[in-house]
């Protein structure tokens, strides 16, 4: 790999952003193979992600608490993180202190760190100031892009496997709406950060070229042996397990056509260099145009969940009655 073209500033943070089921784990693993520090040693994996999630469990739990404090949730496609954070103001200061301590505890003395959790897409206005206050002098943002149909199908399968935990995403339009919400909120802080789009498909199909491009942008020169092991051991074609019938796209387009429009707007950036605010200026209006439909889909899912809970309560009541007889 050639010498990085951009000057290296230390210490610095890399954020790997993207909607759930978009390949952020694979891209974060690639960034770690390039030499960035994850801040933890043991990689959690399960049948949903057999190679591992590559996200700090403490970060995920903290983000869940931040979302809860803001009245949001990771699977709320109608939640607007920036608006909620602005409204909360100083009420979030205790959580900001916790976030600062998390960074200093796990990344003290680290030249280059990487954080990954899809919830970061919704919480950039919270985390970017905290990262600066923790002493990181530069933040690079890698945006992972995967077609909304593939992400929605993956989310749908996830819901079917764990109906006790997942609800939103039961239909493809719901999954696409969640994808669109995350994509729409993960562009911020262009004044303090540098941005690059990385296609998940490109990483899987041409890993060497993708790693070269990522390394050049991030200013990382990896150990060649470590990189070779990553390509050989991690990038299993089976990771790309959800390649849907293109005809399913019509199901999404009937309700959330803006998702595919946003994908086509961003996709060409995956072959270019640093992304500027001007290049993604069209994303916001498209996301806003879908707002009404997204709210309807979220409301329908909430009603479905409430009905399910009422049914469970009724079943429990009947069971207790029968046991008492």
NORMOPE-V25976 format. One record per residue. N is the residue number from 1. RES is the residue in one small letter. PSI is psi as a letter, one per 20 degrees, with the letter a starting at -180 (999 if undefined). D_FIRST is the distance of its C-alpha to the first C-alpha in Angstrom with 1 decimal. Layout:
n res psi d_first
N RES PSI D_FIRST
N RES PSI D_FIRST
This chain:
n res psi d_first
1 x p 0.0
2 x r 3.8
3 x p 6.7
4 x q 8.5
5 x i 11.3
6 x q 13.9
7 x q 15.8
8 x p 15.7
9 x p 19.2
10 x q 20.6
11 x q 22.0
12 x q 20.8
13 x q 21.3
14 x p 19.5
15 x p 22.1
16 x o 21.3
17 x q 24.3
18 x q 26.0
19 x r 29.3
20 x q 30.3
21 x k 29.2
22 x j 26.4
23 x j 23.4
24 x h 22.6
25 x g 22.5
26 x g 19.7
27 x h 17.6
28 x g 18.5
29 x h 17.6
30 x g 14.0
31 x h 13.9
32 x h 15.4
33 x h 12.9
34 x i 10.2
35 x i 12.8
36 x q 15.7
37 x p 19.2
38 x h 21.6
39 x j 24.6
40 x q 26.2
41 x g 25.8
42 x p 27.6
43 x o 26.4
44 x p 29.5
45 x q 29.8
46 x r 32.7
47 x h 33.7
48 x h 32.5
49 x n 28.9
50 x h 28.6
51 x i 25.0
52 x q 25.9
53 x h 26.3
54 x k 23.8
55 x q 26.2
56 x p 28.1
57 x h 31.7
58 x h 33.2
59 x g 31.4
60 x g 32.8
61 x h 36.2
62 x g 36.2
63 x h 35.2
64 x g 38.0
65 x h 40.4
66 x g 39.3
67 x g 39.8
68 x g 43.2
69 x h 44.3
70 x i 43.5
71 x j 45.4
72 x a 42.4
73 x q 40.6
74 x h 37.3
75 x k 39.0
76 x o 41.1
77 x i 39.9
78 x i 42.4
79 x p 41.3
80 x o 40.0
81 x g 38.1
82 x g 38.1
83 x g 41.8
84 x h 42.6
85 x g 40.7
86 x g 42.4
87 x h 45.8
88 x h 45.2
89 x c 44.6
90 x i 45.4
91 x h 46.3
92 x i 42.7
93 x g 42.6
94 x h 43.0
95 x h 40.1
96 x g 38.0
97 x g 38.9
98 x g 37.9
99 x g 34.5
100 x g 34.0
101 x h 35.0
102 x g 32.7
103 x g 29.6
104 x h 30.9
105 x g 31.8
106 x i 28.6
107 x k 26.0
108 x p 27.7
109 x j 25.5
110 x p 22.3
111 x h 19.7
112 x o 18.1
113 x q 20.1
114 x p 20.1
115 x p 23.4
116 x p 24.3
117 x p 27.8
118 x h 28.9
119 x h 31.9
120 x h 29.8
121 x h 30.1
122 x i 33.8
123 x k 33.6
124 x h 31.2
125 x h 34.2
126 x g 34.9
127 x h 31.5
128 x g 29.9
129 x h 32.7
130 x g 32.6
131 x g 28.9
132 x g 29.7
133 x h 32.8
134 x i 30.9
135 x j 29.0
136 x p 25.6
137 x i 25.1
138 x q 22.6
139 x p 22.3
140 x p 19.6
141 x p 20.9
142 x o 19.2
143 x o 21.9
144 x p 21.7
145 x p 23.7
146 x q 25.7
147 x p 28.8
148 x h 31.9
149 x g 33.8
150 x g 31.3
151 x h 31.2
152 x g 35.0
153 x g 35.6
154 x g 33.5
155 x h 35.5
156 x g 38.7
157 x h 38.0
158 x g 37.3
159 x g 40.7
160 x h 42.5
161 x h 41.2
162 x m 42.1
163 x i 45.0
164 x h 46.1
165 x g 43.1
166 x q 41.7
167 x g 43.9
168 x p 42.2
169 x j 40.2
170 x h 43.0
171 x q 42.9
172 x g 40.1
173 x h 41.2
174 x g 41.1
175 x h 37.6
176 x h 36.6
177 x h 38.5
178 x g 36.6
179 x g 33.3
180 x h 34.6
181 x g 35.8
182 x g 32.4
183 x g 30.5
184 x h 33.1
185 x i 32.9
186 x j 29.2
187 x o 28.8
188 x r 30.0
189 x k 29.5
190 x h 27.7
191 x h 29.1
192 x i 27.3
193 x r 24.2
194 x q 21.2
195 x q 20.9
196 x q 18.5
197 x p 19.7
198 x o 17.8
199 x p 19.7
200 x g 20.4
201 x g 21.1
202 x h 17.8
203 x g 16.0
204 x h 18.4
205 x h 18.4
206 x m 14.8
207 x g 12.8
208 x g 9.4
209 x h 9.9
210 x g 11.4
211 x h 8.8
212 x g 6.3
213 x g 9.5
214 x g 10.6
215 x g 7.9
216 x g 8.4
217 x g 12.1
218 x i 12.5
219 x k 10.8
220 x p 9.2
221 x o 6.7
222 x r 7.7
223 x o 9.4
224 x h 8.0
225 x g 11.8
226 x h 12.5
227 x g 10.1
228 x g 11.7
229 x h 15.0
230 x g 14.7
231 x g 14.1
232 x g 16.9
233 x h 19.3
234 x g 19.1
235 x m 18.6
236 x p 22.0
237 x h 23.4
238 x i 26.6
239 x h 25.2
240 x m 25.9
241 x i 29.5
242 x n 31.3
243 x n 31.2
244 x r 34.5
245 x p 37.0
246 x h 36.5
247 x h 40.2
248 x i 39.9
249 x h 38.4
250 x h 42.0
251 x h 43.0
252 x g 40.6
253 x h 41.3
254 x h 45.0
255 x h 44.6
256 x m 41.2
257 x h 40.0
258 x h 38.1
259 x g 35.4
260 x h 34.3
261 x g 34.8
262 x g 32.4
263 x g 29.8
264 x h 30.1
265 x g 29.9
266 x h 26.6
267 x g 24.9
268 x h 23.9
269 x i 22.0
270 x i 19.5
271 x j 18.0
272 x a 18.2
273 x b 17.0
274 x p 19.0
275 x p 22.3
276 x r 25.5
277 x h 28.9
278 x h 30.3
279 x h 28.0
280 x j 29.3
281 x h 32.9
282 x i 34.3
283 x g 33.4
284 x g 36.1
285 x h 39.0
286 x g 38.2
287 x g 37.9
288 x h 41.2
289 x h 42.9
290 x i 42.3
291 x g 43.7
292 x g 47.2
293 x g 46.0
294 x g 43.6
295 x g 46.5
296 x g 48.7
297 x g 46.3
298 x g 45.8
299 x g 49.6
300 x g 50.2
301 x g 47.8
302 x g 49.5
303 x h 52.9
304 x g 51.8
305 x g 50.6
306 x g 53.8
307 x h 55.9
308 x g 54.0
309 x h 54.8
310 x h 58.4
311 x g 58.7
312 x g 57.3
313 x g 59.8
314 x g 62.6
315 x g 61.7
316 x g 61.7
317 x g 65.0
318 x g 66.5
319 x g 65.3
320 x h 66.9
321 x g 70.1
322 x h 70.2
323 x h 69.6
324 x h 72.4
325 x 999 74.9
